[in-house]
């Protein structure tokens, strides 16, 4: 059996088992293969995963790295949810499954590589309820310097964390208030998830 087949089989088995997913993810991370691998995640969406990346490898193996069930239950069909710091769309996909075709999900992610993964998720699954924004959120509109982690740690880009220093890029900065003013309110807002590695207070200051 080839390594590619081994990855697919192990991922498929792990996603269906109640235990052992973490061990499977650790093995897969040590044996990532030569490129991204296609799979269907636990929310039923077609994706690709780069198993060299910690978060993507865990999601490929079915490790529950998204919203807790009791939080997901707050979101229903037709609702509007906002995913700030959406990364490659683990939570975005969960929210899309909850709001359905009549709902709306805003996925806000400033890292270009992650934003491209979000757009691929939408296109490959025809998720028209998702609107992506390739910006960072803060207290006001402008630009900001974003610190990038080394390869394999896509989930921890940060404006404020000085220990994240593999690279820097300048990205557009928007406030949530200005995005809403520009694009409008899209239904009953049931959930805002914020995961921005220490910049949360600035996001809230711009979301009055």
C-alpha positions as CSV (number, residue, x, y, z in Angstrom):
1,X,0.0,0.0,0.0
2,X,1.4,3.4,-0.9
3,X,1.9,6.3,1.5
4,X,-0.8,8.2,-0.2
5,X,-3.2,5.3,0.3
6,X,-2.1,4.9,3.9
7,X,-2.9,8.6,4.6
8,X,-6.4,8.4,3.1
9,X,-7.3,5.1,4.8
10,X,-6.0,6.3,8.2
11,X,-7.8,9.6,7.9
12,X,-11.1,8.0,6.9
13,X,-10.9,5.5,9.8
14,X,-9.9,8.1,12.3
15,X,-12.8,10.5,11.4
16,X,-15.3,7.7,12.1
17,X,-13.9,6.6,15.5
18,X,-14.8,8.1,18.9
19,X,-11.2,7.8,20.2
20,X,-7.7,7.7,18.8
21,X,-7.9,10.6,16.5
22,X,-5.1,12.5,18.2
23,X,-2.7,9.6,17.8
24,X,-3.7,9.3,14.2
25,X,-3.1,13.0,13.7
26,X,0.4,12.7,15.3
27,X,1.3,9.8,12.9
28,X,0.0,11.7,9.9
29,X,1.9,14.8,10.8
30,X,5.1,12.8,10.9
31,X,4.3,11.2,7.6
32,X,2.6,14.0,5.6
33,X,3.3,12.8,2.1
34,X,4.3,14.9,-0.9
35,X,1.4,17.3,-1.2
36,X,-2.1,18.2,-0.1
37,X,-4.6,15.4,0.2
38,X,-8.4,15.6,-0.6
39,X,-11.0,14.4,1.9
40,X,-14.5,15.0,3.2
41,X,-14.5,16.5,6.7
42,X,-16.8,15.8,9.6
43,X,-19.2,18.5,8.5
44,X,-19.5,16.9,5.0
45,X,-17.5,19.4,3.1
46,X,-14.9,18.5,0.4
47,X,-11.5,19.9,1.3
48,X,-7.8,19.5,0.8
49,X,-5.3,19.3,3.8
50,X,-1.6,19.9,4.0
51,X,-0.6,17.4,6.6
52,X,2.5,19.4,7.4
53,X,0.3,21.9,9.0
54,X,-0.7,21.1,12.6
55,X,-4.3,22.4,12.4
56,X,-5.1,20.9,9.0
57,X,-3.6,17.6,10.0
58,X,-5.8,17.5,13.1
59,X,-8.9,18.3,11.1
60,X,-8.1,15.7,8.5
61,X,-7.9,13.1,11.3
62,X,-11.2,14.3,12.8
63,X,-9.8,15.9,15.9
64,X,-12.5,18.3,17.3
65,X,-10.6,21.6,16.9
66,X,-13.7,23.7,16.0
67,X,-16.7,25.0,18.0
68,X,-17.9,23.0,21.0
69,X,-21.3,21.4,20.4
70,X,-23.1,23.6,22.9
71,X,-21.8,26.7,21.1
72,X,-22.7,25.4,17.6
73,X,-26.2,24.8,19.0
74,X,-26.7,28.5,19.4
75,X,-26.7,28.9,15.6
76,X,-29.7,27.8,13.5
77,X,-31.0,27.9,9.9
78,X,-31.2,31.4,8.5
79,X,-28.9,32.9,11.1
80,X,-25.9,35.2,10.5
81,X,-22.6,34.2,12.1
82,X,-19.2,35.9,12.0
83,X,-15.9,34.0,12.1
84,X,-13.1,36.4,12.9
85,X,-9.7,34.8,12.5
86,X,-11.2,32.1,10.2
87,X,-7.9,30.5,9.2
88,X,-8.6,27.7,6.7
89,X,-12.3,27.5,7.6
90,X,-12.8,24.8,10.2
91,X,-15.3,26.9,12.2
92,X,-16.5,28.6,9.0
93,X,-17.6,25.2,7.6
94,X,-19.3,24.3,10.8
95,X,-21.2,27.6,10.8
96,X,-22.2,27.1,7.2
97,X,-23.7,23.7,8.0
98,X,-25.7,25.3,10.8
99,X,-27.0,28.3,9.0
100,X,-27.9,26.5,5.8
101,X,-28.6,28.0,2.4
102,X,-30.9,30.7,3.9
103,X,-28.2,32.0,6.4
104,X,-25.0,34.0,6.2
105,X,-21.5,33.4,7.4
106,X,-18.8,36.1,7.3
107,X,-15.3,34.6,7.3
108,X,-12.6,37.2,8.1
109,X,-9.0,36.1,7.6
110,X,-6.0,38.3,6.7
111,X,-3.3,35.6,5.8
112,X,-3.3,35.2,2.0
113,X,-2.6,31.5,2.1
114,X,-5.4,30.8,4.5
115,X,-7.8,33.1,2.7
116,X,-7.2,31.2,-0.5
117,X,-8.1,28.0,1.3
118,X,-11.3,29.6,2.5
119,X,-12.3,30.6,-1.1
120,X,-11.5,27.1,-2.3
121,X,-13.7,25.6,0.4
122,X,-16.6,27.9,-0.8
123,X,-16.1,27.1,-4.5
124,X,-15.6,23.3,-4.2
125,X,-18.8,23.0,-2.0
126,X,-20.9,25.8,-3.6
127,X,-21.2,27.5,-0.2
128,X,-22.9,30.7,-1.3
129,X,-23.9,31.6,2.3
130,X,-20.2,32.3,3.0
131,X,-18.7,35.8,2.4
132,X,-15.0,36.0,2.8
133,X,-13.0,39.1,3.7
134,X,-9.2,39.1,3.3
135,X,-8.6,41.7,6.0
136,X,-7.6,41.9,9.7
137,X,-10.1,43.4,12.1
138,X,-9.3,46.1,14.7
139,X,-10.5,49.3,16.3
140,X,-10.4,51.3,13.1
141,X,-9.8,51.2,9.3
142,X,-6.2,51.3,8.0
143,X,-3.4,48.9,7.6
144,X,-1.5,46.8,10.1
145,X,1.7,44.7,10.3
146,X,0.9,41.0,10.7
147,X,3.5,38.6,12.1
148,X,3.5,35.2,10.4
149,X,4.5,31.9,12.0
150,X,6.9,29.4,10.4
151,X,5.4,26.8,7.9
152,X,3.2,24.2,9.6
153,X,1.6,26.6,12.1
154,X,-1.0,28.5,10.0
155,X,-3.3,29.1,13.0
156,X,-1.1,31.5,14.9
157,X,-0.5,34.6,12.8
158,X,-0.7,37.7,15.1
159,X,-0.5,41.4,15.2
160,X,0.7,41.5,18.8
161,X,2.6,38.3,19.6
162,X,6.3,39.2,19.5
163,X,7.4,35.6,19.6
164,X,5.8,35.0,16.2
165,X,8.5,36.3,13.9
166,X,9.1,34.1,10.9
167,X,7.9,36.9,8.6
168,X,5.8,40.0,8.4
169,X,3.2,41.3,5.9
170,X,1.1,44.5,5.8
171,X,-2.6,43.8,5.5
172,X,-5.7,45.9,5.3
173,X,-7.3,46.6,8.6
174,X,-11.0,47.2,9.0
175,X,-13.4,47.6,12.0
176,X,-16.4,45.3,12.2
177,X,-18.5,48.4,12.4
178,X,-17.2,49.7,9.1
179,X,-17.7,46.3,7.4
180,X,-21.3,46.2,8.6
181,X,-21.9,49.8,7.4
182,X,-20.5,48.8,4.0
183,X,-22.2,45.5,3.5
184,X,-25.3,45.6,5.7
185,X,-26.8,43.4,8.3
186,X,-27.5,39.9,7.0
187,X,-30.2,38.6,9.4
188,X,-30.3,37.6,13.1
189,X,-26.7,37.7,14.4
190,X,-26.4,34.6,16.5
191,X,-22.6,34.2,17.0
192,X,-19.4,36.1,16.7
193,X,-16.3,33.9,17.1
194,X,-13.0,35.8,17.6
195,X,-9.6,34.1,17.5
196,X,-6.9,36.6,16.7
197,X,-4.0,35.7,18.9
198,X,-4.1,38.6,21.4
199,X,-5.7,41.3,19.3
200,X,-9.3,40.6,20.6
201,X,-9.6,43.8,22.6
202,X,-9.0,45.8,19.4
203,X,-11.6,43.8,17.5
204,X,-14.2,44.5,20.2
205,X,-13.3,48.2,20.3
206,X,-14.3,48.3,16.6
207,X,-17.5,46.4,17.1
208,X,-19.6,48.7,19.2
